[in-house]
């Protein structure tokens, strides 16, 4: 048994090394093609985009982070209500929550984006007018993107929250009710705080994914991080340099969030008895290395 565990823990580092070798090989072949200077690399564009980003890149970066945070917040709120709705004893509420999760998990996010922005606008159901708050103007396309991303995320968060609630011992709710708490108060004060330890890790992964999913908003002409580089490479037709720079920026965003998520999980894990598996390290979170299982 212990040898099997050791073999499984060693498999991931070997695969990581193999991936690293393949990446180095690919870059080497790209720089040493058979035709020599068949493609004139403009490395100054890549390095300037990373180390000396202009206002367009910084604005796109800021918009990507803001959209991700707002959409994830909406998703978490909707996910909590949808999870409670799926567990409700009231049939219409349970039916509505199930249909919501079924629809948004069963249709592509890209279709949802274009439907909510272009579809609702053309049908005159809602035209997404720009909203001005002081010196800030929120474009209609940005509003539609946040709305669609939040609705989509809520459907996935519903299952995550429901799994977290079900992981809490039912006796906790019974004990809270015995103390005179209402079901809602018991859920807020007793069950959800304990469920948070189960919910936070997949929630962090969902936000990591949200940072990258915002790139789909280019179909609404939202000038977020990906669209900034898409426009730049279109003006000069240097897709290799600019898309590589975009990849580096997304890696930076997800890496920073990986550090924050690891810190949050460590804080929540303090005082948890009977832990059998070490929490994933930063390297494990970034490249998929497995945690080492302890045999007692």
Secondary structure as UniProt FT lines:
FT   HELIX           2..31
FT   TURN            34..35
FT   HELIX           43..51
FT   HELIX           55..86
FT   HELIX           91..106
FT   HELIX           109..114
FT   HELIX           115..119
FT   HELIX           120..122
FT   TURN            123..124
FT   STRAND          131..133
FT   TURN            134..135
FT   STRAND          136..138
FT   HELIX           140..166
FT   HELIX           170..178
FT   TURN            179..180
FT   HELIX           183..186
FT   HELIX           187..191
FT   HELIX           192..213
FT   HELIX           214..220
FT   HELIX           225..236
FT   HELIX           239..269
FT   TURN            270..271
FT   TURN            273..274
FT   HELIX           282..287
//
